[in-house]
Amino acid sequence: MKMKFISAIITVAVAALVIFTGHSQAQSKQMAVDLMVNHLLQAKQPQETRPIVDPDTYRIPYISETYKIAGENREALDKQFCYCYCALNDKFKHKSLLTCFTDGHGANCGICMRQARETAKMTKDGKTPGEIAAFFKKSYDKPHDHDHGH
């Protein structure tokens, strides 16, 4: 009987630890996202200075048009966090949404392309970088989605 009780306590403790660890990891990632969003919005200098990949590299019109849009909206994209979480992925460590278009990453990610197009449209409509960032946070930021980052 005593062994079953000890086993039950250990099971509950392990379960609590797993839940707590998962929760704290999600909180840490959320804090990292919030810090990056704030940093991008407050940055006085460009975060990404590399050129955009030539849009003519891509034969699919949607992709080449998106790269063209990214090139035409460098400053606006450089103020936005990319919600495929490539900035948090050790493989990419992107600086901003603009970084996704300095290589082939953006061409393979619907989130990057959609965000680039939304950023350009919202900028054209007179939205500030802060308003755009708030829209993206509300639209994309789901604590359980932070492991995407292709």
Secondary structure, 3 states (H helix, E strand, C coil): CHHHHHHHHHHHHHHHHHHHHHHHHHHHHHHHHHHHHHHHHHCCCCCCCCCCCCHHHCCCHHHHHHHHHHHHCHHHHHCCCCCCCCCCCCCCCCCCHHHHHCCCCHHHCHHHHHHHHHHHHHHHCCCCHHHHHHHHHHHHCCHHHCCCCC
